[in-house]
Structure formats: structure tokens, C-alpha cells
Amino acid sequence: MKTEEQDRAALRGASPDRNRNGEPADGLRRLLAVMDPEHDRPGYWDDLRAGVVERASFELARRRRMARESVAAVLSGWSRSLIPVAAAAAAVAAFLVAGEVRRAANAAPPLLLEDVLAGEVGDGPFQAALSGRAPANPVAFMARVEGNAP
Amino acid sequence: MKELPDAELVIRARSGDGAAFGELVGRYRRAVYSVALAVTGRHQDAEDATQESFMVALQRLEECRSPARFAGWLLAIARNRSRNLIRRESLRRGDEIPASASSPGPGPERAADISVLRGRLTEALNTLSEVQREITLLHDLEGWKHAEIAEKLGMPAGTVRSHLHFARKALRVRLAEWKDYGKGG
């Protein structure tokens, strides 16, 4: 702690004090140093810092809790939104695939004219064609033979 | 922690890192006090404003858009809190903000008491404008250089230099009225 004599010396510019940058302090600066609370209260700044940090402890704890919760919230948010979406997508995909398989299984293979000409054709179309139900129109006849008749 | 830049400390403090916040307090407590003292002119008010400023800054850390420029943002908070504080004090006391000047009193030989000395210095400082007081205290109390003050306060270095020059000149004139001061200045 500085003495009053040192203060007077500072006023007269006789102190060899240096400022906080290590530069020789001029008289005015030495005089203004008296305005520093630590001038007569050693440890003032450390006490002030400790006091502020202590007062801030609740807010700091709240922030730590928020940070933890936000990480957990992000992860659980992802899982909360991703799992139902993925499940729904899987269900839709399964339904579509199953429908496709069912359609493929039920569909009769179309009989093309080329097949009729190049390959062996069962009796069905010919019998139908030769029956009295056969259309006189050749286009309708071919459509029927190919299996495209309405 | 001491080597970390402000931006990193701010980011850590946002997550509730007490050590990072403590480092920011340690780094800027004197500057915040200097600004608060420049505005309030009273130690007790400056101390209250300093503590309040750090608390407000912590609560509003998300509003600090440029963590690298934390100091300037913090000092702006300190300035506003200090002004609010003296406004509240004025309303409560029903009096005026401390007057700028008073008649010359006893010389420093009789002003042995530190509090008397501080009173004289406060009177002298109160003859300056608020920005001049702020720059003078940041320079002479906190020890910041012109460029640092300019950067933190967001004003040209030349303006800081000019303010400081005129402020110190005015202070010298004011303090020269005191017996013996002229030997040192």
C-alpha cells in the first residue's frame, strides 16, 4: 500500500513509478493513479473479479444446462423426426413394391402378332376367332388375337 | 485461458464456461471501471456499474454479434448502465448529476487524505467532456494506448489523440491551481 508521502511525491512528480505499459509515468498519470481503487485497497481487482464471477454463477450454470440440453435436444430431435419419416417411407415403399409384384403376377402376357406368326399359339385365340363371336373387322380381329381387345 | 482471444472466450462463456467468463472479467474490469467512473464520477457508482455491466453482458452474450469486438460492445454496455445508474440515483436523490467544476480548494499539501485527493481529481475530471474523461481514464488509469482506445471505442486514432491532448491540457491547467503540482506535471 502506498503511503501519503508517496502520494505527495506522486503529486510532485518525484516518484519513479512506471505505468502499466512499463513506460515512465508522467506527473499527471501518477496523479490519476490515485483514482485506481487498488491504490489503497490491495487486491481490489481480484476481489471484484471474484465477486462478479460468483454473482454470475447462476447464469453460468443455466448456460451450461442449456448447452447440454441443446445437444441432447438436437440428437433427440433428429431421432424424433427421422424415425417416423423413415418408417413411413419404408411402409410406402413396401406397399408400392407389393402392389407392383401383385400386378405383375396377375397380368397375362400380351399376345403380339409377331408371336402369333413366329411362334406357336394356343388354341384359345383361334377358336375364338373361328367361332361366331369373331369380329368381321380385321383390325378388331387382330386386336383380339393380340389380347388387346376391349 | 490468458492466451485465448476474446472471440474464443466469448464463445466459451456462452456455453457457461466460468473460467472463460472470469478471464474476460479480468481482462476488462479496469476498462469497464474507467468508463463507469468517467460517466458517474463516483467510485461507488462506478463499482456498481462495473459489476452490473458484466452481469448484463453475460446475460446478453448472444447479442454480441462480433465476439472479436467484445471489448467495444462491453464498454458500450458499461456506458449505458452507468448513465442509467446516475439517472436512477438522480431521481432517487432528487438532485443533479455532480457539477463539473468548483472553486479551488486547499493545495495538495493539505490534501493528504486519499479521499480528498480523489475528490479534487474528480472535480478536475468533471471539467472535461464525458468522452474526454473516458479516454483519459482508459489511457492513464487502464494504460491503454491511443490505437487500442481507438479500436475499442470505434473512433479514429487521431480523434483519440486529439481528445487526450486537450483533456490532459485542461487537467494540467486545472490541477496547476494546486500548490506544488506544477513541479511534477
Interface residues (C-beta under 8 A of the other chain):
Chain A: E4 D7 R8 A10 L11 R12 G13 A14 N19 R20 N21 D26 G27 L28 R29 R30 L31 L32 A33 V34 M35 D36 P37 H39 D40 W45 L48 R49 G51 V52 V53 R55 A56 S57 E59 L60 A61 R62 R63 R64 R65 M66 A67
Chain B: A13 R14 S15 G16 D17 G18 F21 G22 V25 G26 R29 R30 Y33 L37 H43 E47 T50 Q51 F54 M55 L58 Q59 P108 E109 A112 D113 I114 L117 R118 L121 T122 T136 L137 D140 L141 E142 G143 K145 R168 L171 R172 L175 W178 D180 Y181 K183 G184 G185
